[in-house]
Amino acid sequence: MFTGIIEGLGRIINIEISGSNKTFWIESAISNQLKIDESVSHDGVCLTIEEIKDSAHKVTAIKETLDKTSLDEWNTGDIVNLERSLHMNGRIDGHIVQGHVDSTAVCIDKKVLKGSTEYTFRFKKKFAALIIEKGSVCVNGISLTAFNVGKNKFTVAIIPYTIEHTNLAFLQEDATVNVEFDILGKYVQRALG
């Protein structure tokens, strides 16, 4: 479990392909603090730490993960958001995030305003019931609040701090992101369905 509050950024330094799997080596300031078998959110995707060398760590994405996330589009040099798992003895500053990406979305608009940046994302209509006005949504592992919610799109407003400390600083129109909808909405939908 995660909170969607990004701890740091990592840079992909190597990608290896083995069958239908992709293994990523990611260099970051927190890599040498990680442990083998630990779960870490990478752009919102929960991946298991397999190996650590110096200031880099290794994770592998299987076909199921590559099919449902943006990880298949990752390239050497890309910057990813990182968050270690939640300690259950502290505050939850974002919202409860599982690291189980529901879908990808595409950035269809980016507006740089005085004091904030707004991003609008288009997602698959089948997820429309899982997002509400002023509800929580996780984009590339970042806990955000959605507004201007439509049947297949939503907007988020980003403060300068978040722009400076996440990979949203590099996000442009037409970019693909990972989206995890609020788990509470999923359970409500299931109970009512």
Beta strands, then each sheet from edge to edge (+ up, - down):
strand 1: 8-18
strand 2: 21-28
strand 3: 39-42
strand 4: 45-48
strand 5: 51-53
strand 6: 56-61
strand 7: 79-84
strand 8: 103-112
strand 9: 117-122
strand 10: 136-139
strand 11: 142-147
strand 12: 153-158
strand 13: 176-181
sheet 1: 4+ 3- 7+ 1- 2+ 6- 5+
sheet 2: 8+ 9- 12+ 11- 10+ 13- 8+
end
